[in-house]
Amino acid sequence: MIELLLVDDEPMLLQSMIDNDWDAIGIGAVRQASSGQEAAEVLKTHRIDIVVTDIRMPGMSGLELSAHIRDHYPHIRVVLLSGYGEFAYAREAIAYGIVSYLLKPIQDEQLLAEVGRVAAGILKERRHAGDAARAALALRTHLPELRARLLGELLDGTAPAAELEARLQEYELAFRPGAACALVLLRLEQAFREDKPQDEALFGYAVRNMAAELLGSAYAVWPGGGEGGYLPLLLLSPGETPPPLLDLLAELQRQVETLLKGRVSALVQPQTQFPGELPSHYRELRNELRKIPRSARGFVLEGGQPRVLAQPLHALYAPPTLQHLLEGGRWQDAQTRLEELLAALASSEAETEEYLHEVYHALRGALVYAAHLQGKTLQELAGWQAELGEDSPVLRRPELMAEWTAAVLRQAEASAGGETADPRRELIAKIHRFIERNISGDVSLQSIADHVELHPVYLSSLYKQETEENISDYIMRYRMEKAAMLLRSTNTRIYELAGMLGFVNPPYFSKLFKAYYKATPQEYRDRFDER
């Protein structure tokens, strides 16, 4: 609402101005004063926007009132009325910030038009000020999110270089190109509510605030968004020698465990040039953390020392492979294999993210193959949950991985109709189980036929029809793949290994192995030992 104050010592002229249709031009309230002193008192008690005043009045003149308004109420617009058209008055009025100067006698239409013009200008300024205030409030409200997003772009190497300086200033960040920073990557190991994994976001928010407060006593702290169980922090030293960063992070670790009942780990790159080195150092820290098991107690380490994974996951690829098991509809055998593998990882404290990713991709690949054999897509066979995003908690938590593998295999088995839905498939699975259990002994066609109670000739024909290979081919492939796995993962002597696979003559085994892998057993083992 626009409020107007009319000032004139002539009562008739003042009343004439008051009687105008001020509502028509958006004036919400009209006040009056018959002198400059009275006008000054009105200004003390009312939020006046426009003052229309005569220049020549007894006591305080219109120019003196204008000077008073300029000094005490700079937001007010003044329209000056005078019966004298002398330039000296106009020049002095301009010095006092007068917005309009009208000569008497004033026509009502002329006064309304001028005050309406001034009022429109005030409303426009208010709109602009309101927009600016709303924009400033929105920026302030979303500043943490905007800062985190910008840091994410810098870590990914996607932040536009041309806009970086302006965005740093707009977001009130002290970091500038060329500055030496420290990059910290926190890993959320254990949230305060293990029974509700969805609370991980809340835990991450609490850790971020705690880190900003604790580290902020020594550094300018720029926290990232904390996606995928990781929370990046960029630190800038004010120039003085700060407390040792590893000590501060150890204190953060203790506070998180004491106050939040959770656990975090930290990997630090203490020397990072802003912004060019951020992407490479961030990738290095992420890669190193993928090699460190989460079963370990929370740790604080300095980066720069590459770590080596403990061992390849030989058991994941031991024959029969997951692909062979799922191809034969052996869903429970596949689940048992994965349960044993995950349990072995946990017992050896080797459940790294890298291994969990490997388990996921191996099972997903086997499921895709099994689905395509049935003319289905992966989703049709195993459901939507078979597809995991790179930041899925399943790929970070072994217990969730165990639940996920069980769920997708149950879904796949149900979609395929179960192991016993197809008698021929069950027969093939039964043959394969017999071969696996008796590979060191008698796995002749006759012994297999006796086990499944079929004539050897009929069995051989049926197997070839269902699998498009001979039983002898499968036995040889199984023996060679198992031999390769044992050579890679054990120190078993070659002649002993040959006996474990049903070969009476070790040289004959070596000859067959070389024909299959283009290397003798010893050459094959040496190839992997060199790594």
VEXDREN-2710 file (C-alpha; in Angstrom, 1 decimal):
% VEXDREN-2710
k/r/px/py/pz
1/MET/0.0/0.0/0.0
2/ILE/1.3/3.5/-0.9
3/GLU/0.8/6.2/1.7
4/LEU/0.7/9.9/0.7
5/LEU/1.2/13.0/2.8
6/LEU/-0.1/16.4/1.4
7/VAL/1.5/19.5/3.0
8/ASP/0.3/23.1/2.4
9/ASP/-0.5/26.1/4.6
10/GLU/-3.5/27.1/2.5
11/PRO/-6.5/25.2/3.8
12/MET/-8.6/25.5/0.6
13/LEU/-5.8/24.3/-1.6
14/LEU/-5.0/21.5/0.9
15/GLN/-8.6/20.3/1.0
16/SER/-8.8/20.5/-2.8
17/MET/-5.8/18.2/-3.1
18/ILE/-7.3/15.8/-0.5
19/ASP/-10.6/15.5/-2.4
20/ASN/-8.9/14.0/-5.5
21/ASP/-9.6/10.4/-6.4
22/TRP/-6.4/8.9/-5.0
23/ASP/-7.8/5.4/-5.0
24/ALA/-7.8/5.5/-8.8
25/ILE/-4.0/5.7/-8.9
26/GLY/-3.4/3.1/-6.2
27/ILE/-2.9/5.4/-3.2
28/GLY/-4.0/3.5/-0.1
29/ALA/-4.0/6.2/2.6
30/VAL/-3.8/10.1/2.4
31/ARG/-2.4/12.1/5.3
32/GLN/-2.4/15.9/5.6
33/ALA/-0.3/18.6/7.3
34/SER/-0.6/22.4/7.3
35/SER/3.1/23.1/8.0
36/GLY/6.5/21.7/7.7
37/GLN/6.7/21.1/11.5
38/GLU/3.3/19.2/11.5
39/ALA/4.5/17.2/8.5
40/ALA/7.6/16.2/10.5
41/GLU/5.4/14.9/13.3
42/VAL/3.3/12.9/10.9
43/LEU/6.4/11.3/9.5
44/LYS/7.3/10.0/13.0
45/THR/4.1/8.0/13.3
46/HIS/3.2/6.9/9.8
47/ARG/5.0/5.0/7.1
48/ILE/4.8/7.7/4.4
49/ASP/5.9/6.9/0.8
50/ILE/5.3/10.2/-1.1
51/VAL/5.2/13.8/0.2
52/VAL/3.6/16.5/-1.8
53/THR/4.6/19.9/-0.3
54/ASP/4.6/23.6/-1.1
55/ILE/8.0/25.3/-1.1
56/ARG/7.0/28.5/0.7
57/MET/5.5/27.9/4.1
58/PRO/5.9/29.7/7.4
59/GLY/8.3/28.1/9.8
60/MET/9.8/25.1/8.1
61/SER/9.8/25.6/4.3
62/GLY/9.2/22.9/1.8
63/LEU/12.9/22.8/1.0
64/GLU/13.8/22.5/4.7
65/LEU/11.2/19.7/5.0
66/SER/12.8/18.0/1.9
67/ALA/16.2/18.2/3.6
68/HIS/14.8/16.7/6.8
69/ILE/13.2/13.9/4.7
70/ARG/16.5/13.3/2.9
71/ASP/18.4/13.0/6.2
72/HIS/15.9/10.9/8.1
73/TYR/13.6/9.1/5.6
74/PRO/15.6/8.5/2.4
75/HIS/13.0/6.1/1.0
76/ILE/10.3/8.9/0.7
77/ARG/9.7/10.5/-2.7
78/VAL/9.0/14.3/-2.6
79/VAL/6.9/16.2/-5.1
80/LEU/7.5/20.0/-4.7
81/LEU/4.9/22.6/-5.5
82/SER/5.6/26.3/-6.0
83/GLY/4.2/29.4/-7.4
84/TYR/7.6/30.6/-8.4
85/GLY/9.2/29.2/-11.5
86/GLU/12.6/30.4/-10.7
87/PHE/15.6/28.2/-11.6
88/ALA/17.2/28.7/-8.2
89/TYR/14.4/26.8/-6.5
90/ALA/14.6/24.0/-9.0
91/ARG/18.4/23.7/-8.6
92/GLU/18.1/23.6/-4.8
93/ALA/15.2/21.1/-5.0
94/ILE/17.4/18.8/-7.1
95/ALA/20.1/19.0/-4.5
96/TYR/17.6/17.7/-1.9
97/GLY/16.7/14.7/-4.1
98/ILE/13.3/16.0/-5.1
99/VAL/11.7/13.7/-7.7
100/SER/9.2/16.2/-9.2
101/TYR/8.8/19.9/-9.3
102/LEU/5.4/21.3/-10.3
103/LEU/4.3/24.9/-10.7
104/LYS/1.1/26.3/-9.3
105/PRO/-1.7/26.5/-10.1
106/ILE/-1.8/22.7/-10.3
107/GLN/-4.6/21.0/-12.2
108/ASP/-6.0/17.9/-10.4
109/GLU/-5.3/15.7/-13.4
110/GLN/-1.7/16.9/-13.5
111/LEU/-1.2/16.2/-9.8
112/LEU/-2.8/12.8/-10.0
113/ALA/-0.7/11.9/-13.1
114/GLU/2.5/12.9/-11.4
115/VAL/1.8/11.2/-8.1
116/GLY/0.7/8.1/-10.0
117/ARG/3.9/8.1/-11.9
118/VAL/5.9/8.3/-8.7
119/ALA/3.8/5.6/-7.0
120/ALA/4.3/3.3/-10.0
121/GLY/8.0/3.7/-9.6
122/ILE/7.9/2.8/-5.9
123/LEU/5.8/-0.3/-6.6
124/LYS/8.3/-1.4/-9.3
125/GLU/11.2/-1.0/-6.9
126/ARG/9.3/-2.9/-4.3
127/ARG/8.8/-5.8/-6.7
128/HIS/12.4/-5.8/-7.6
129/ALA/13.4/-5.7/-4.0
130/GLY/11.0/-8.5/-3.2
131/ASP/12.4/-10.6/-6.0
132/ALA/15.9/-9.9/-4.9
133/ALA/15.0/-10.7/-1.2
134/ARG/13.3/-13.9/-2.3
135/ALA/16.3/-14.9/-4.4
136/ALA/18.7/-14.2/-1.6
137/LEU/16.5/-16.2/0.8
138/ALA/16.3/-19.1/-1.6
139/LEU/20.1/-19.0/-2.1
140/ARG/20.7/-18.9/1.6
141/THR/18.2/-21.8/2.2
142/HIS/19.7/-24.0/-0.5
143/LEU/23.3/-22.9/0.0
144/PRO/24.6/-26.2/1.5
145/GLU/23.0/-28.2/-1.3
146/LEU/24.4/-25.8/-4.0
147/ARG/27.8/-26.0/-2.4
148/ALA/27.7/-29.8/-2.3
149/ARG/26.6/-30.0/-5.9
150/LEU/29.4/-27.8/-7.0
151/LEU/32.0/-29.8/-5.1
152/GLY/30.5/-33.0/-6.8
153/GLU/31.0/-31.4/-10.2
154/LEU/34.6/-30.5/-9.3
155/LEU/35.3/-34.0/-8.1
156/ASP/33.8/-35.5/-11.3
157/GLY/35.7/-33.0/-13.4
158/THR/32.5/-31.6/-14.9
159/ALA/32.4/-28.1/-13.3
160/PRO/32.5/-25.3/-16.0
161/ALA/35.8/-23.5/-15.6
162/ALA/34.5/-20.2/-16.9
163/GLU/31.8/-20.1/-14.2
164/LEU/33.9/-21.4/-11.3
165/GLU/35.1/-18.1/-9.9
166/ALA/31.7/-16.5/-10.0
167/ARG/30.0/-19.5/-8.3
168/LEU/32.7/-19.7/-5.6
169/GLN/31.9/-16.0/-4.7
170/GLU/28.2/-16.4/-5.0
171/TYR/28.3/-19.4/-2.7
172/GLU/30.6/-17.6/-0.3
173/LEU/33.4/-20.1/-0.5
174/ALA/37.0/-19.1/0.3
175/PHE/38.6/-21.6/-2.1
176/ARG/40.3/-20.1/-5.2
177/PRO/42.2/-21.7/-8.1
178/GLY/45.7/-22.7/-7.3
179/ALA/45.1/-23.0/-3.6
180/ALA/46.6/-26.0/-1.7
181/CYS/43.9/-28.0/-0.1
182/ALA/43.4/-31.3/1.7
183/LEU/40.9/-33.8/0.4
184/VAL/39.2/-36.1/2.9
185/LEU/36.9/-39.0/2.0
186/LEU/34.8/-40.3/4.8
187/ARG/33.2/-43.7/4.5
188/LEU/30.1/-44.4/6.6
189/GLU/30.8/-47.8/8.1
190/GLN/28.0/-48.3/10.5
191/ALA/24.9/-46.2/11.0
192/PHE/23.3/-45.6/14.4
193/ARG/20.3/-47.7/13.3
194/GLU/21.5/-50.9/11.7
195/ASP/17.9/-52.2/11.6
196/LYS/16.9/-49.4/9.3
197/PRO/19.3/-49.0/6.4
198/GLN/17.2/-46.1/5.1
199/ASP/18.5/-44.0/8.0
200/GLU/21.9/-43.9/6.3
201/ALA/21.0/-40.5/4.8
202/LEU/20.2/-39.1/8.2
203/PHE/23.4/-40.6/9.7
204/GLY/25.4/-39.0/6.8
205/TYR/23.8/-35.6/7.5
206/ALA/24.7/-35.8/11.2
207/VAL/28.3/-36.8/10.4
208/ARG/28.6/-34.0/7.8
209/ASN/27.5/-31.4/10.4
210/MET/29.7/-32.8/13.1
211/ALA/32.7/-32.8/10.7
212/ALA/32.1/-29.2/9.6
213/GLU/31.9/-28.1/13.3
214/LEU/35.0/-30.0/14.5
215/LEU/37.2/-29.4/11.5
216/GLY/35.9/-25.8/11.1
217/SER/37.9/-24.7/14.1
218/ALA/41.1/-25.2/12.1
219/TYR/40.1/-25.2/8.4
220/ALA/37.6/-23.7/6.0
221/VAL/35.4/-26.9/5.4
222/TRP/33.5/-27.6/2.2
223/PRO/31.5/-30.8/2.6
224/GLY/30.1/-32.7/-0.3
225/GLY/26.8/-34.5/-0.8
226/GLY/27.6/-37.9/0.7
227/GLU/26.2/-40.2/-2.0
228/GLY/26.8/-43.9/-1.9
229/GLY/28.0/-44.0/1.7
230/TYR/30.9/-41.7/1.0
231/LEU/31.3/-38.1/2.3
232/PRO/34.0/-35.9/0.7
233/LEU/35.4/-32.9/2.5
234/LEU/37.6/-30.3/1.0
235/LEU/39.7/-28.4/3.6
236/LEU/41.5/-25.1/3.2
237/SER/44.0/-24.0/5.9
238/PRO/43.8/-20.3/6.9
239/GLY/47.5/-20.0/6.6
240/GLU/48.6/-20.7/10.2
241/THR/49.8/-24.1/11.2
242/PRO/46.7/-26.1/11.9
243/PRO/46.4/-29.1/14.3
244/PRO/47.4/-32.4/12.6
245/LEU/44.6/-33.4/10.4
246/LEU/44.8/-37.1/11.2
247/ASP/44.4/-36.2/14.9
248/LEU/41.3/-34.1/14.1
249/LEU/39.8/-36.9/12.1
250/ALA/40.5/-39.4/14.9
251/GLU/38.6/-37.1/17.2
252/LEU/35.8/-37.0/14.7
253/GLN/35.7/-40.7/14.7
254/ARG/35.5/-40.9/18.5
255/GLN/32.7/-38.3/18.6
256/VAL/30.7/-40.2/16.0
257/GLU/31.1/-43.4/17.9
258/THR/30.2/-41.8/21.2
259/LEU/27.4/-39.4/20.2
260/LEU/25.9/-41.0/17.1
261/LYS/26.6/-44.7/18.0
262/GLY/28.0/-45.2/14.5
263/ARG/31.4/-45.6/12.8
264/VAL/33.2/-43.8/10.0
265/SER/36.6/-44.3/8.3
266/ALA/38.7/-41.6/6.7
267/LEU/41.2/-41.6/3.9
268/VAL/43.2/-38.4/3.3
269/GLN/45.0/-36.7/0.5
270/PRO/46.8/-33.9/2.3
271/GLN/48.1/-32.0/-0.7
272/THR/45.7/-31.3/-3.5
273/GLN/45.8/-28.3/-5.8
274/PHE/42.4/-26.6/-6.3
275/PRO/40.7/-27.4/-8.6
276/GLY/42.7/-29.3/-11.2
277/GLU/43.9/-32.2/-9.1
278/LEU/40.6/-32.9/-7.4
279/PRO/39.2/-35.4/-9.9
280/SER/42.3/-37.6/-10.0
281/HIS/42.8/-37.6/-6.2
282/TYR/39.1/-38.3/-5.6
283/ARG/39.2/-41.3/-7.9
284/GLU/42.4/-42.6/-6.2
285/LEU/40.8/-42.3/-2.7
286/ARG/37.6/-44.0/-3.9
287/ASN/39.6/-46.8/-5.5
288/GLU/41.7/-47.4/-2.4
289/LEU/38.6/-47.5/-0.2
290/ARG/37.1/-50.2/-2.4
291/LYS/40.0/-52.4/-1.4
292/ILE/39.6/-52.0/2.4
293/PRO/37.1/-54.3/4.1
294/ARG/34.3/-52.8/6.0
295/SER/34.6/-55.4/8.7
296/ALA/37.7/-53.6/9.9
297/ARG/37.3/-51.1/12.7
298/GLY/37.0/-47.5/11.6
299/PHE/40.4/-46.2/10.4
300/VAL/42.1/-42.9/9.6
301/LEU/44.8/-43.3/6.9
302/GLU/46.8/-41.0/4.6
303/GLY/46.5/-41.8/0.9
304/GLY/49.4/-42.4/-1.5
305/GLN/50.1/-46.0/-0.6
306/PRO/48.3/-48.2/-3.1
307/ARG/46.8/-51.3/-1.5
308/VAL/46.6/-54.8/-3.1
309/LEU/43.5/-57.0/-2.9
310/ALA/44.0/-60.1/-0.8
311/GLN/43.2/-62.8/-3.3
312/PRO/41.2/-63.3/-6.5
313/LEU/37.7/-64.8/-5.8
314/HIS/38.6/-68.3/-7.2
315/ALA/35.6/-69.9/-5.5
316/LEU/33.3/-67.7/-7.5
317/TYR/34.5/-69.3/-10.7
318/ALA/35.1/-72.8/-9.5
319/PRO/33.3/-75.3/-11.7
320/PRO/30.5/-75.8/-12.0
321/THR/30.3/-72.0/-12.5
322/LEU/27.3/-70.0/-11.7
323/GLN/26.4/-69.9/-15.4
324/HIS/26.5/-73.7/-15.5
325/LEU/24.3/-74.0/-12.3
326/LEU/21.7/-71.5/-13.6
327/GLU/21.8/-73.0/-17.0
328/GLY/20.8/-76.3/-15.5
329/GLY/18.2/-74.7/-13.2
330/ARG/20.2/-75.5/-10.1
331/TRP/19.0/-72.4/-8.2
332/GLN/19.6/-73.8/-4.7
333/ASP/23.1/-75.0/-5.6
334/ALA/23.9/-71.5/-6.9
335/GLN/22.5/-69.9/-3.7
336/THR/24.6/-72.3/-1.6
337/ARG/27.7/-71.4/-3.5
338/LEU/27.1/-67.7/-3.0
339/GLU/26.3/-68.1/0.7
340/GLU/29.5/-70.0/1.3
341/LEU/31.5/-67.4/-0.6
342/LEU/30.1/-64.5/1.3
343/ALA/30.6/-66.3/4.6
344/ALA/34.2/-67.0/3.7
345/LEU/34.7/-63.3/2.8
346/ALA/33.3/-62.2/6.2
347/SER/35.3/-64.8/8.2
348/SER/38.5/-63.6/6.6
349/GLU/37.5/-59.9/6.9
350/ALA/37.9/-59.5/3.2
351/GLU/34.4/-58.3/2.2
352/THR/35.6/-55.3/0.2
353/GLU/33.4/-53.3/-2.1
354/GLU/35.5/-54.6/-5.0
355/TYR/34.7/-58.2/-4.2
356/LEU/31.0/-57.4/-3.7
357/HIS/30.9/-55.7/-7.1
358/GLU/32.5/-58.8/-8.5
359/VAL/29.9/-61.1/-7.0
360/TYR/27.1/-58.9/-8.3
361/HIS/28.4/-58.8/-11.8
362/ALA/29.2/-62.5/-11.9
363/LEU/25.7/-63.4/-10.8
364/ARG/24.0/-60.8/-13.0
365/GLY/25.9/-62.2/-16.0
366/ALA/24.8/-65.7/-15.2
367/LEU/21.2/-64.6/-14.8
368/VAL/21.2/-62.8/-18.1
369/TYR/22.5/-65.9/-19.8
370/ALA/19.9/-68.1/-18.1
371/ALA/17.2/-65.7/-19.0
372/HIS/18.1/-65.5/-22.7
373/LEU/18.1/-69.3/-22.8
374/GLN/14.5/-69.1/-21.9
375/GLY/13.7/-66.3/-24.3
376/LYS/13.3/-63.8/-21.5
377/THR/14.9/-60.6/-20.4
378/LEU/16.7/-60.3/-17.1
379/GLN/13.8/-58.5/-15.5
380/GLU/11.3/-61.1/-16.7
381/LEU/13.4/-63.8/-15.1
382/ALA/14.8/-62.3/-11.9
383/GLY/12.6/-59.2/-11.4
384/TRP/13.5/-55.5/-11.2
385/GLN/15.7/-56.0/-8.1
386/ALA/18.3/-57.8/-10.2
387/GLU/19.5/-54.4/-11.5
388/LEU/21.6/-52.5/-8.9
389/GLY/22.9/-48.9/-9.3
390/GLU/26.6/-48.3/-8.6
391/ASP/25.7/-46.5/-5.3
392/SER/23.4/-49.3/-4.1
393/PRO/23.9/-50.2/-0.4
394/VAL/23.9/-53.8/-1.5
395/LEU/27.3/-53.3/-3.1
396/ARG/28.7/-52.0/0.1
397/ARG/27.2/-54.2/2.8
398/PRO/27.8/-58.0/2.8
399/GLU/24.6/-58.8/4.7
400/LEU/22.5/-56.9/2.1
401/MET/24.4/-58.7/-0.7
402/ALA/23.4/-62.1/0.9
403/GLU/19.7/-61.0/1.1
404/TRP/19.8/-59.7/-2.5
405/THR/21.3/-62.9/-4.0
406/ALA/18.7/-65.0/-2.1
407/ALA/15.8/-62.8/-3.3
408/VAL/16.8/-62.7/-7.0
409/LEU/17.5/-66.5/-7.2
410/ARG/14.1/-67.2/-5.6
411/GLN/12.5/-64.9/-8.1
412/ALA/14.4/-66.6/-11.0
413/GLU/13.4/-70.1/-9.8
414/ALA/9.8/-69.1/-9.5
415/SER/9.8/-67.5/-12.9
416/ALA/11.5/-70.5/-14.5
417/GLY/8.9/-72.8/-12.9
418/GLY/11.2/-74.4/-10.3
419/GLU/13.9/-77.1/-10.6
420/THR/11.4/-79.9/-11.0
421/ALA/9.1/-78.3/-13.5
422/ASP/11.1/-79.8/-16.4
423/PRO/12.0/-83.5/-15.9
424/ARG/14.7/-83.3/-18.5
425/ARG/16.3/-80.3/-16.9
426/GLU/16.2/-82.1/-13.6
427/LEU/17.8/-85.1/-15.2
428/ILE/20.7/-83.0/-16.6
429/ALA/21.2/-81.4/-13.1
430/LYS/21.2/-84.9/-11.5
431/ILE/23.9/-86.0/-14.0
432/HIS/26.0/-82.9/-13.4
433/ARG/25.8/-83.4/-9.6
434/PHE/27.0/-87.0/-10.0
435/ILE/29.9/-86.0/-12.1
436/GLU/31.0/-83.2/-9.7
437/ARG/30.8/-85.6/-6.7
438/ASN/32.7/-88.4/-8.4
439/ILE/35.1/-86.6/-10.6
440/SER/38.1/-88.3/-9.0
441/GLY/36.6/-91.8/-9.5
442/ASP/34.3/-93.5/-12.0
443/VAL/32.3/-91.1/-14.2
444/SER/32.0/-93.4/-17.1
445/LEU/28.8/-93.3/-19.2
446/GLN/27.8/-96.7/-17.7
447/SER/28.2/-95.5/-14.1
448/ILE/26.2/-92.3/-14.9
449/ALA/23.5/-94.4/-16.6
450/ASP/23.3/-96.7/-13.6
451/HIS/22.9/-93.7/-11.3
452/VAL/20.0/-92.2/-13.2
453/GLU/18.6/-95.6/-14.1
454/LEU/18.6/-95.2/-17.9
455/HIS/20.2/-97.1/-20.8
456/PRO/23.6/-95.6/-21.7
457/VAL/22.7/-95.2/-25.4
458/TYR/19.4/-93.5/-24.6
459/LEU/21.1/-91.3/-21.9
460/SER/23.8/-90.2/-24.3
461/SER/21.3/-89.3/-27.0
462/LEU/19.1/-87.5/-24.5
463/TYR/21.9/-85.5/-23.0
464/LYS/23.2/-84.4/-26.5
465/GLN/19.7/-83.4/-27.5
466/GLU/19.3/-81.2/-24.3
467/THR/22.7/-79.7/-24.1
468/GLU/24.1/-79.8/-27.6
469/GLU/27.3/-81.5/-26.3
470/ASN/28.4/-85.0/-25.4
471/ILE/28.6/-86.1/-21.7
472/SER/32.3/-86.8/-22.3
473/ASP/32.8/-83.2/-23.5
474/TYR/31.2/-81.9/-20.4
475/ILE/33.3/-84.2/-18.2
476/MET/36.5/-83.0/-20.0
477/ARG/35.5/-79.3/-19.7
478/TYR/34.7/-79.7/-16.0
479/ARG/38.0/-81.4/-15.3
480/MET/40.0/-78.8/-17.2
481/GLU/38.2/-75.8/-15.6
482/LYS/38.6/-77.3/-12.1
483/ALA/42.3/-78.0/-12.8
484/ALA/42.8/-74.4/-13.9
485/MET/41.1/-73.1/-10.8
486/LEU/43.2/-75.4/-8.5
487/LEU/46.4/-74.3/-10.2
488/ARG/45.5/-70.7/-9.7
489/SER/44.4/-70.9/-6.1
490/THR/46.4/-73.8/-4.5
491/ASN/49.9/-75.2/-4.3
492/THR/48.8/-78.8/-4.8
493/ARG/51.4/-80.8/-6.7
494/ILE/50.5/-81.5/-10.3
495/TYR/50.5/-85.3/-10.0
496/GLU/48.2/-85.0/-6.9
497/LEU/45.9/-82.6/-8.8
498/ALA/45.7/-85.1/-11.7
499/GLY/44.6/-87.8/-9.3
500/MET/42.0/-85.5/-7.7
501/LEU/40.5/-85.2/-11.2
502/GLY/40.4/-88.9/-12.1
503/PHE/43.6/-89.1/-14.1
504/VAL/45.7/-92.2/-13.4
505/ASN/48.5/-91.0/-15.7
506/PRO/49.8/-87.5/-14.8
507/PRO/51.7/-87.0/-18.1
508/TYR/48.5/-87.7/-20.0
509/PHE/46.7/-85.1/-17.8
510/SER/49.4/-82.6/-18.7
511/LYS/49.1/-83.3/-22.4
512/LEU/45.3/-82.8/-22.3
513/PHE/45.7/-79.6/-20.2
514/LYS/48.2/-78.1/-22.7
515/ALA/45.9/-78.9/-25.6
516/TYR/43.0/-77.2/-23.8
517/TYR/44.9/-74.1/-22.4
518/LYS/47.9/-73.9/-24.8
519/ALA/50.2/-74.2/-21.7
520/THR/51.4/-77.0/-19.5
521/PRO/50.0/-77.0/-15.9
522/GLN/53.3/-75.6/-14.6
523/GLU/53.4/-72.9/-17.2
524/TYR/49.8/-72.0/-16.4
525/ARG/50.6/-71.8/-12.6
526/ASP/53.7/-69.8/-13.2
527/ARG/51.7/-67.3/-15.2
528/PHE/49.5/-66.5/-12.2
529/ASP/52.3/-66.7/-9.6
530/GLU/54.1/-63.9/-11.4
531/ARG/51.2/-61.6/-10.6
END
